[in-house]
Amino acid sequence: MKLNSDSLQRHLEQHLLPAYLISGDEPLLAGEAADAVRARARAAGFTEREVHFMDRGADWQAVRASAGSLSLFAARRLLEVRLPSGKPGTAGGRVLTSIVEALDADTLLLVLTGRLDRETQAAEWLRAIDARGAWVAVWPIGADKLIQWLGARARRLGLTVDADALAVLAERTQGNLLAAKQELEKLQLLAPDRRVTLEAVLASSADSARFDVAELGEALRTADAARALRVLGGLRAEAVELPLVLWATVRALHELTGPRLARLIARAARADAIVKGRITGNAWDELALLAADACGCAVPPAAAQAGA
């Protein structure tokens, strides 16, 4: 059975399956999904919890032995396997498959991983969990869905948030759902009448947005100059490696053609030369000019000549 972070809670209100896999790289949503399974398991009498951290070289046979042993206090138990890489290897995959197939009414398996690649999604151990239990795939909230997500969160806290306040909050916390959650909880304390205005958000929130090169590429593909430059500023502030930023920038230019593409590639080559120390200059400034030009913004003549 396949679920997502939204449907999991509704599922748990009616069912508790023998095994759950929660995968994804959004810490808040993955953590909340795991907490929901743990809470439901406790309510069903799984009062004992055993956690195994399976890094590279970990002993999978110890997990097998633990799963097959009787509880010391004859209690129902939750067997939690944390697998950051999402790749248990051949031996680990066999152990997980055998555990899932042998689960009885007194043991519930919870596997926590990061995002799973296509190859892993076809693994036998995952198919075994999918057959007897549920796979909860957790995905980040995209920028286009963030305002809706914030609004739903606010309503759960009993808050009414003005539309412009939601927009600013989304802008300041995008890419960091934990920060968004904390901001809403803070606003809950600061809004005695449960009404959150733009002024309240401006007064209480900090710019907690995290940026990544994928967001930069998306901004360039949609010709959103303001967004692209803001993401670049965030990457620069976080000291992200310049070659990675340059790669994401050039990758987003593939749909362009003609003289404009040639001009942008030349500017990218200049930024690359600066990064490698072949010429002097500021690579971040060069990337900002490239981003603006790629989004269709006019580049000042002096700046254009500098890239020639």
C-alpha positions as CSV (number, residue, x, y, z in Angstrom):
1,M,0.0,0.0,0.0
2,K,1.3,3.4,-0.9
3,L,0.5,6.5,1.2
4,N,1.7,10.1,1.5
5,S,2.1,12.3,4.5
6,D,-1.5,13.7,4.0
7,S,-3.2,10.3,3.7
8,L,-1.2,8.6,6.5
9,Q,-3.2,10.1,9.4
10,R,-6.5,9.2,7.9
11,H,-5.2,5.6,7.3
12,L,-4.0,5.3,10.9
13,E,-7.4,6.3,12.3
14,Q,-8.8,3.1,10.7
15,H,-5.8,0.7,10.3
16,L,-2.5,-0.4,11.8
17,L,-0.5,-2.6,9.4
18,P,2.4,-4.9,10.4
19,A,5.0,-2.8,8.6
20,Y,5.6,0.8,7.6
21,L,8.4,2.3,5.5
22,I,8.8,6.1,5.6
23,S,11.1,7.6,3.0
24,G,12.0,11.1,2.1
25,D,14.4,14.0,2.7
26,E,11.9,16.5,4.2
27,P,12.8,16.3,7.9
28,L,9.7,17.8,9.4
29,L,7.2,15.8,7.4
30,A,9.1,12.5,7.7
31,G,9.5,13.0,11.4
32,E,5.8,13.7,11.9
33,A,4.9,10.7,9.8
34,A,7.1,8.5,12.0
35,D,5.7,10.1,15.2
36,A,2.1,9.3,14.0
37,V,3.0,5.6,13.4
38,R,4.7,5.4,16.8
39,A,1.7,7.0,18.6
40,R,-0.8,4.7,16.9
41,A,1.4,1.7,17.8
42,R,1.5,2.7,21.4
43,A,-2.3,3.1,21.5
44,A,-2.6,-0.4,20.1
45,G,-0.4,-1.8,22.9
46,F,3.1,-1.8,21.3
47,T,4.6,-0.4,24.4
48,E,8.2,-1.6,23.8
49,R,10.4,0.1,21.2
50,E,13.7,-1.1,19.9
51,V,15.8,1.1,17.6
52,H,18.6,0.0,15.2
53,F,20.8,2.5,13.4
54,M,22.0,0.8,10.2
55,D,25.0,2.7,8.9
56,R,27.5,1.1,6.5
57,G,29.0,-2.0,8.1
58,A,26.2,-2.4,10.6
59,D,25.3,-5.9,11.8
60,W,22.1,-7.0,10.0
61,Q,22.2,-10.4,11.7
62,A,21.8,-8.7,15.0
63,V,18.6,-7.1,13.7
64,R,17.4,-10.5,12.5
65,A,18.1,-12.0,15.9
66,S,16.4,-9.2,17.7
67,A,13.3,-9.6,15.5
68,G,13.2,-13.3,16.2
69,S,13.6,-13.1,20.0
70,L,10.8,-12.9,22.4
71,S,10.2,-9.7,24.3
72,L,11.7,-9.7,27.8
73,F,8.4,-8.6,29.3
74,A,6.1,-10.4,26.9
75,A,5.0,-7.0,25.5
76,R,4.1,-6.1,22.0
77,R,6.9,-4.1,20.5
78,L,7.9,-1.7,17.7
79,L,11.0,-2.6,15.8
80,E,12.5,0.5,14.3
81,V,15.2,0.4,11.7
82,R,16.8,3.6,10.6
83,L,18.5,3.3,7.3
84,P,19.8,6.8,6.2
85,S,21.2,5.6,2.9
86,G,18.1,3.7,1.9
87,K,20.4,0.9,0.6
88,P,20.6,-2.0,3.0
89,G,22.8,-4.0,0.6
90,T,22.2,-7.6,-0.4
91,A,22.5,-9.0,3.2
92,G,20.4,-6.3,4.7
93,G,17.7,-6.6,2.0
94,R,17.4,-10.3,2.7
95,V,17.1,-9.7,6.5
96,L,14.4,-7.0,6.0
97,T,12.5,-9.3,3.6
98,S,12.6,-12.2,6.0
99,I,11.6,-10.0,9.0
100,V,8.6,-8.6,7.1
101,E,7.5,-12.1,6.0
102,A,7.8,-13.4,9.6
103,L,6.0,-10.6,11.4
104,D,3.4,-11.7,13.9
105,A,0.7,-9.8,15.8
106,D,3.2,-8.8,18.6
107,T,5.8,-7.1,16.4
108,L,5.4,-4.0,14.2
109,L,8.3,-3.0,11.8
110,L,9.0,0.7,11.1
111,V,11.8,1.5,8.6
112,L,13.0,5.1,8.1
113,T,15.1,6.1,5.1
114,G,16.0,9.1,3.0
115,R,14.7,9.5,-0.5
116,L,14.8,6.2,-2.4
117,D,16.2,6.0,-6.0
118,R,14.5,4.1,-8.8
119,E,16.6,1.0,-8.3
120,T,15.8,0.8,-4.6
121,Q,12.1,1.2,-5.2
122,A,12.2,-2.1,-7.1
123,A,14.0,-4.0,-4.3
124,E,12.5,-7.1,-2.9
125,W,12.5,-5.9,0.7
126,L,10.5,-2.8,-0.3
127,R,8.0,-4.9,-2.3
128,A,7.6,-7.1,0.8
129,I,6.8,-4.1,2.9
130,D,4.4,-2.7,0.3
131,A,2.6,-6.1,0.2
132,R,2.1,-6.6,4.0
133,G,2.3,-2.9,5.1
134,A,2.5,0.6,3.8
135,W,5.1,2.7,2.1
136,V,4.8,6.4,3.0
137,A,6.8,8.5,0.5
138,V,7.4,12.0,1.9
139,W,8.1,14.8,-0.6
140,P,9.1,18.4,0.0
141,I,6.4,21.1,-0.3
142,G,7.0,23.0,-3.6
143,A,6.9,26.8,-3.7
144,D,3.5,26.7,-5.5
145,K,2.0,24.6,-2.7
146,L,3.6,26.3,0.3
147,I,1.0,29.0,0.9
148,Q,-1.8,26.3,0.9
149,W,0.3,24.2,3.3
150,L,0.9,27.1,5.7
151,G,-2.8,28.0,5.6
152,A,-3.8,24.4,6.6
153,R,-1.2,24.4,9.4
154,A,-2.4,27.7,10.7
155,R,-6.0,26.4,10.8
156,R,-4.9,23.4,12.8
157,L,-3.5,25.9,15.3
158,G,-6.7,27.8,15.4
159,L,-5.2,30.8,13.5
160,T,-6.7,33.0,10.8
161,V,-3.9,34.4,8.7
162,D,-4.4,37.2,6.2
163,A,-3.5,36.4,2.6
164,D,-0.6,38.9,2.4
165,A,0.7,37.6,5.7
166,L,0.7,34.0,4.3
167,A,2.5,35.2,1.2
168,V,5.3,36.9,3.2
169,L,5.6,33.9,5.6
170,A,6.0,31.6,2.6
171,E,8.6,33.8,1.0
172,R,10.6,33.9,4.3
173,T,10.5,30.2,5.1
174,Q,10.4,28.4,1.8
175,G,12.6,25.3,1.7
176,N,12.5,25.1,5.5
177,L,9.3,23.6,6.8
178,L,10.6,23.3,10.3
179,A,11.2,27.1,10.4
180,A,7.7,27.6,9.0
181,K,6.2,25.4,11.7
182,Q,8.1,27.3,14.4
183,E,7.0,30.6,13.0
184,L,3.4,29.6,13.1
185,E,3.7,28.3,16.7
186,K,5.3,31.6,17.7
187,L,2.5,33.6,16.0
188,Q,0.0,31.5,17.9
189,L,1.5,32.8,21.1
190,L,1.7,36.4,19.9
191,A,-1.8,36.6,18.5
192,P,-4.3,36.5,21.4
193,D,-7.2,37.1,19.1
194,R,-6.0,34.3,16.8
195,R,-5.8,36.7,13.9
196,V,-2.4,37.1,12.1
197,T,-1.8,40.2,10.0
198,L,1.1,41.1,7.7
199,E,2.4,43.4,10.4
200,A,2.5,40.6,12.9
201,V,4.5,38.4,10.5
202,L,6.9,41.2,9.6
203,A,7.5,41.8,13.3
204,S,8.1,38.2,14.3
205,S,9.6,36.2,11.5
206,A,13.1,36.0,10.3
207,D,14.3,35.1,6.8
208,S,14.7,31.4,7.3
209,A,14.6,30.3,3.7
210,R,17.0,27.6,2.7
211,F,18.1,27.6,-0.9
212,D,19.5,24.9,-3.1
213,V,20.7,24.7,-6.7
214,A,17.5,23.0,-7.9
215,E,15.5,26.1,-6.9
216,L,17.9,28.2,-8.8
217,G,17.5,26.1,-11.9
218,E,13.7,26.3,-11.6
219,A,13.8,30.1,-11.3
220,L,15.9,30.4,-14.4
221,R,13.7,28.0,-16.4
222,T,10.7,30.1,-15.5
223,A,12.5,33.4,-16.2
224,D,11.8,34.6,-12.6
225,A,14.6,37.1,-12.2
226,A,13.7,38.3,-8.7
227,R,13.5,34.7,-7.5
228,A,16.8,33.6,-9.2
229,L,18.7,36.5,-7.8
230,R,17.3,35.9,-4.3
231,V,18.3,32.2,-4.5
232,L,21.7,33.2,-5.7
233,G,22.1,35.5,-2.7
234,G,21.1,32.7,-0.4
235,L,23.5,30.3,-1.9
236,R,26.3,32.9,-1.6
237,A,25.4,33.6,2.0
238,E,25.6,29.8,2.8
239,A,28.9,29.5,1.0
240,V,27.7,26.9,-1.4
241,E,30.5,25.6,-3.7
242,L,30.6,27.8,-6.8
243,P,31.2,25.0,-9.3
244,L,27.9,23.4,-8.2
245,V,26.0,26.7,-8.6
246,L,27.6,27.3,-12.0
247,W,26.6,23.8,-13.1
248,A,23.0,24.4,-12.1
249,T,23.0,27.7,-13.9
250,V,24.4,26.4,-17.2
251,R,22.1,23.4,-17.1
252,A,19.0,25.7,-17.1
253,L,20.1,27.4,-20.3
254,H,19.7,24.4,-22.6
255,E,16.3,25.5,-23.9
256,L,17.8,28.7,-25.3
257,T,19.2,29.1,-28.8
258,G,20.9,31.6,-31.1
259,P,23.1,34.6,-30.2
260,R,21.5,34.9,-26.7
261,L,22.7,31.4,-25.8
262,A,26.2,32.1,-27.1
263,R,26.3,35.3,-25.0
264,L,25.2,33.5,-21.9
265,I,27.6,30.6,-22.4
266,A,30.5,33.1,-22.8
267,R,29.5,34.7,-19.5
268,A,29.3,31.3,-17.9
269,A,32.8,30.5,-19.2
270,R,34.1,33.8,-17.7
271,A,32.6,32.8,-14.3
272,D,34.2,29.4,-14.6
273,A,37.6,31.0,-15.4
274,I,37.2,33.2,-12.3
275,V,36.4,30.2,-10.1
276,K,39.5,28.4,-11.4
277,G,41.7,31.5,-10.9
278,R,42.6,32.0,-14.5
279,I,41.3,35.6,-14.5
280,T,40.4,38.1,-11.8
281,G,36.9,39.1,-10.9
282,N,33.9,38.1,-8.7
283,A,32.3,34.9,-9.8
284,W,29.2,35.5,-7.8
285,D,28.6,38.9,-9.5
286,E,29.2,37.3,-12.8
287,L,26.6,34.6,-12.0
288,A,24.1,37.3,-10.9
289,L,24.6,39.1,-14.3
290,L,24.2,35.7,-16.1
291,A,21.0,34.9,-14.2
292,A,19.5,38.4,-14.9
293,D,20.4,38.1,-18.6
294,A,19.0,34.6,-18.8
295,C,15.7,35.8,-17.4
296,G,15.5,38.5,-20.0
297,C,16.5,41.5,-17.9
298,A,18.6,44.2,-19.5
299,V,22.2,44.0,-18.4
300,P,24.0,47.4,-18.0
301,P,26.4,48.1,-20.9
302,A,29.4,48.2,-18.7
303,A,28.5,44.9,-17.2
304,A,27.9,43.4,-20.6
305,Q,31.4,44.6,-21.8
306,A,33.0,43.0,-18.7
307,G,31.7,39.7,-19.8
308,A,32.9,40.0,-23.4
